[in-house]
Amino acid sequence: MSWDELVRRVKLAEDLGFDGVWGFDHLQPMYGEGPGETFEGMTTLAALAGVTSRIRLGLLVTGVTYRHPSMLAIQAVTIDHASHGRLELSLGAAWFDKEHTELGIPFPATGERFDLLEDALEIVNRLWTGEVVSYEGKQVSLVNAQVRPVPVQQPRPPIWIGGQGPKRTLPLVARYADVWHAWGSPKSLAESNELLDKLAEEAGRDPSAIMRASSLSLDELDTAKKHAAKWAEANCGYLVCGWPDAGDAQVERFAREVLPAFTSG
């Protein structure tokens, strides 16, 4: 996709009343025939901040292997200011080993990547306070570190965590996340939802403070309507909609026929 086409779609989504626009955080295409084209995620959000005025901006999800946590915190603050407080920061442990290997980016073992994710969540939260921070992490440590300015959004931009692993991901969601995003259906995610409620209570948080989010295909509009209704009944607060093969007309129909009912609920 060309840059001009990307911007056109984002502006259309903003005009149609969608709440946010989401890119992916990869450095090469993952599917389809090559070679394909991919823009870097965080710089894309920074550029989109200057050509939009209302829609919120995020990546689903930002892999912690691609950037040092301190740099990520600074990049996020920059985008938060450039967008006048429209950043959503979504984090995950990363998984696409192929691009790491081909581009020479270290791809640690699974346990180490989740240790890095935990460090990144702690570091971002601490640096965003603007205070001097020393932190001894499992993968990354800070010594008398300070980042300013603080974010426009206070106490901080919303943090999303993607995934549903019961041993590492959901405990981190329970401790740090404002929004939990997972793929599946209300039925298939019911057990994970219950576990997250339990973990949040154990962490001293109100489970209802963690918004539940999932994804919705717009390829078949009647199916999208049914699925959106089921998600609304399941108290899902946010659906990330994939761009359909049918293009603008399908997106416009969804915005006209489905989006108002879901957002009003």
C-alpha positions as CSV (number, residue, x, y, z in Angstrom):
1,M,0.0,0.0,0.0
2,S,1.3,3.5,-0.9
3,W,1.6,6.2,1.7
4,D,-1.0,8.3,0.0
5,E,-3.5,5.4,0.1
6,L,-2.7,4.8,3.8
7,V,-3.5,8.4,4.6
8,R,-6.6,8.3,2.5
9,R,-8.0,5.3,4.4
10,V,-7.1,6.9,7.8
11,K,-8.9,10.1,6.9
12,L,-11.9,8.2,5.6
13,A,-12.1,6.3,8.9
14,E,-11.9,9.6,10.8
15,D,-14.6,11.1,8.7
16,L,-16.9,8.1,9.2
17,G,-16.7,8.3,13.0
18,F,-14.4,5.4,13.9
19,D,-12.8,5.9,17.2
20,G,-9.3,4.8,16.3
21,V,-7.0,3.6,13.6
22,W,-4.6,0.7,14.1
23,G,-1.5,-0.3,12.2
24,F,0.7,-3.3,12.7
25,D,4.2,-3.3,14.1
26,H,6.2,-5.3,11.7
27,L,9.0,-4.5,9.3
28,Q,8.0,-6.7,6.4
29,P,4.7,-8.2,5.2
30,M,3.7,-11.5,6.8
31,Y,1.2,-12.8,4.3
32,G,0.6,-12.8,0.5
33,E,2.9,-12.7,-2.4
34,G,6.1,-10.7,-2.0
35,P,7.9,-8.5,-1.9
36,G,5.2,-6.2,-0.5
37,E,5.7,-2.8,1.2
38,T,5.7,-2.0,5.0
39,F,6.2,1.3,6.8
40,E,7.7,1.4,10.3
41,G,5.0,1.7,12.9
42,M,5.9,4.4,15.4
43,T,7.1,6.9,12.8
44,T,3.9,6.2,10.9
45,L,1.8,7.1,13.9
46,A,3.9,10.3,14.3
47,A,3.2,11.3,10.7
48,L,-0.5,10.4,11.0
49,A,-0.8,12.7,14.0
50,G,-0.1,15.6,11.7
51,V,-2.8,14.8,9.1
52,T,-5.6,13.9,11.5
53,S,-7.4,15.8,14.2
54,R,-9.7,13.5,16.1
55,I,-9.1,9.8,15.5
56,R,-6.9,8.0,18.0
57,L,-3.7,6.3,16.9
58,G,-2.2,2.9,17.8
59,L,-0.3,-0.2,16.7
60,L,-1.8,-3.7,17.4
61,V,0.6,-4.6,19.0
62,T,3.9,-2.9,19.5
63,G,6.5,-5.7,19.8
64,V,9.0,-5.0,22.6
65,T,11.9,-6.6,20.7
66,Y,12.1,-3.8,18.1
67,R,12.9,-0.9,20.4
68,H,14.7,-0.4,23.7
69,P,12.0,0.3,26.4
70,S,13.4,3.8,27.2
71,M,13.3,4.7,23.5
72,L,9.8,3.4,23.2
73,A,8.7,5.6,26.1
74,I,10.2,8.7,24.5
75,Q,8.8,7.9,21.1
76,A,5.3,7.4,22.7
77,V,5.5,10.7,24.5
78,T,6.5,12.5,21.3
79,I,3.5,11.0,19.5
80,D,1.2,11.8,22.4
81,H,2.2,15.5,22.1
82,A,2.2,15.6,18.3
83,S,-1.4,14.2,18.3
84,H,-2.5,16.4,21.3
85,G,-3.2,13.3,23.4
86,R,-4.5,10.7,20.9
87,L,-2.0,7.9,21.4
88,E,-2.9,4.4,22.5
89,L,0.1,2.3,23.4
90,S,-0.4,-1.4,22.8
91,L,2.3,-3.9,23.8
92,G,3.2,-7.5,23.2
93,A,6.1,-9.9,23.5
94,A,6.5,-10.2,19.6
95,W,6.4,-13.4,17.7
96,F,7.5,-13.0,14.1
97,D,10.9,-14.7,14.2
98,K,11.4,-14.6,10.5
99,E,11.8,-10.9,10.2
100,H,14.0,-10.7,13.2
101,T,16.4,-13.3,11.7
102,E,16.4,-11.8,8.2
103,L,16.9,-8.2,9.5
104,G,19.4,-9.1,12.2
105,I,17.2,-8.2,15.2
106,P,17.8,-10.3,18.3
107,F,14.9,-12.7,18.9
108,P,15.3,-14.1,22.5
109,A,13.5,-17.2,23.8
110,T,9.9,-16.9,24.8
111,G,10.6,-16.5,28.5
112,E,13.1,-13.8,27.9
113,R,10.7,-11.9,25.6
114,F,8.1,-11.9,28.3
115,D,10.7,-10.7,30.8
116,L,11.4,-7.9,28.4
117,L,7.7,-7.1,28.1
118,E,7.4,-6.9,31.8
119,D,10.4,-4.6,32.0
120,A,9.0,-2.4,29.2
121,L,5.7,-2.0,31.0
122,E,7.4,-1.0,34.2
123,I,9.9,1.3,32.5
124,V,7.3,3.1,30.4
125,N,5.0,3.7,33.4
126,R,7.9,5.0,35.5
127,L,9.5,7.2,32.9
128,W,6.2,8.8,32.0
129,T,5.9,10.2,35.5
130,G,8.8,12.6,34.6
131,E,10.6,11.7,37.8
132,V,14.1,10.3,38.2
133,V,13.9,6.5,37.9
134,S,16.3,3.7,38.9
135,Y,15.0,0.3,38.1
136,E,16.6,-3.2,38.2
137,G,14.8,-5.3,35.6
138,K,15.2,-8.8,34.3
139,Q,16.4,-7.7,30.9
140,V,16.7,-3.9,31.1
141,S,17.7,-1.7,34.0
142,L,17.7,2.1,34.5
143,V,20.0,4.3,36.6
144,N,18.9,7.8,37.5
145,A,16.9,8.0,34.2
146,Q,14.5,10.9,33.5
147,V,12.2,11.6,30.5
148,R,10.5,14.9,29.9
149,P,8.0,16.2,28.9
150,V,5.4,14.0,30.6
151,P,2.6,12.8,28.4
152,V,-0.4,15.1,27.4
153,Q,-2.7,12.3,28.6
154,Q,-2.7,12.0,32.4
155,P,-1.9,10.0,34.3
156,R,-0.7,8.4,31.1
157,P,-1.8,7.2,27.6
158,P,-3.9,4.1,27.7
159,I,-1.9,0.9,27.7
160,W,-3.2,-2.1,25.8
161,I,-1.8,-5.6,26.1
162,G,-2.5,-8.3,23.5
163,G,-2.6,-12.0,23.9
164,Q,-4.3,-14.6,26.2
165,G,-1.5,-16.8,27.6
166,P,-2.6,-17.7,31.2
167,K,0.9,-17.9,32.7
168,R,2.6,-14.7,31.6
169,T,0.3,-12.5,29.4
170,L,-2.9,-12.4,31.5
171,P,-1.0,-11.6,34.8
172,L,0.6,-8.7,33.1
173,V,-2.8,-7.5,31.8
174,A,-4.1,-7.7,35.3
175,R,-1.3,-5.5,36.6
176,Y,-0.8,-3.0,33.9
177,A,-3.4,-2.9,31.2
178,D,-6.2,-0.4,30.6
179,V,-7.4,-2.6,27.7
180,W,-7.0,-6.3,27.0
181,H,-7.1,-7.3,23.3
182,A,-7.6,-11.0,22.3
183,W,-8.6,-12.9,19.1
184,G,-11.5,-15.2,19.3
185,S,-15.2,-15.2,20.1
186,P,-17.1,-14.3,23.3
187,K,-17.5,-18.1,23.9
188,S,-13.9,-19.0,23.2
189,L,-12.6,-16.2,25.4
190,A,-15.0,-16.8,28.3
191,E,-12.5,-18.8,30.4
192,S,-9.7,-16.2,29.8
193,N,-12.1,-13.4,30.8
194,E,-12.9,-15.2,34.1
195,L,-9.2,-15.8,34.8
196,L,-8.4,-12.1,34.1
197,D,-11.1,-11.0,36.5
198,K,-9.6,-13.2,39.2
199,L,-6.0,-12.1,38.5
200,A,-7.1,-8.4,38.5
201,E,-8.7,-8.8,41.9
202,E,-5.6,-10.5,43.2
203,A,-3.6,-7.5,41.9
204,G,-5.8,-5.2,43.8
205,R,-7.6,-3.8,40.8
206,D,-11.3,-3.6,39.8
207,P,-11.7,-6.1,36.9
208,S,-14.2,-3.7,35.3
209,A,-11.4,-1.1,35.0
210,I,-9.8,-3.3,32.2
211,M,-11.7,-2.8,29.0
212,R,-12.1,-6.0,26.9
213,A,-11.4,-5.7,23.1
214,S,-11.3,-8.0,20.2
215,S,-11.3,-7.9,16.4
216,L,-14.1,-7.9,13.7
217,S,-13.9,-8.8,10.0
218,L,-16.0,-6.6,7.7
219,D,-15.7,-8.9,4.7
220,E,-19.3,-10.1,5.2
221,L,-21.5,-7.3,6.5
222,D,-24.4,-9.5,7.7
223,T,-21.9,-11.6,9.6
224,A,-20.2,-8.5,11.0
225,K,-23.6,-7.2,12.3
226,K,-24.3,-10.5,14.1
227,H,-20.8,-10.7,15.6
228,A,-20.8,-7.1,16.7
229,A,-24.1,-7.7,18.5
230,K,-22.7,-10.7,20.3
231,W,-19.6,-8.8,21.4
232,A,-21.8,-6.0,22.7
233,E,-23.8,-8.5,24.7
234,A,-20.6,-9.9,26.1
235,N,-19.6,-6.4,27.4
236,C,-16.8,-6.0,24.9
237,G,-15.9,-2.3,24.8
238,Y,-13.9,-2.1,21.6
239,L,-13.7,-3.9,18.2
240,V,-10.8,-3.4,15.8
241,C,-12.2,-3.8,12.3
242,G,-10.1,-5.2,9.5
243,W,-10.1,-3.4,6.2
244,P,-12.4,-5.5,3.9
245,D,-11.5,-6.6,0.4
246,A,-14.7,-4.8,-0.8
247,G,-13.1,-1.5,0.1
248,D,-14.6,1.9,0.9
249,A,-18.2,1.0,0.2
250,Q,-18.2,-1.8,2.7
251,V,-16.6,0.3,5.3
252,E,-19.1,3.1,4.7
253,R,-22.0,0.7,5.0
254,F,-20.7,-0.7,8.3
255,A,-20.2,2.8,9.6
256,R,-23.8,3.8,8.6
257,E,-25.6,0.6,9.6
258,V,-23.6,-1.0,12.5
259,L,-21.3,1.5,14.1
260,P,-23.9,3.8,15.6
261,A,-25.6,1.0,17.5
262,F,-22.4,-0.5,18.9
263,T,-20.9,2.9,20.0
264,S,-24.2,3.9,21.6
265,G,-24.3,0.7,23.6
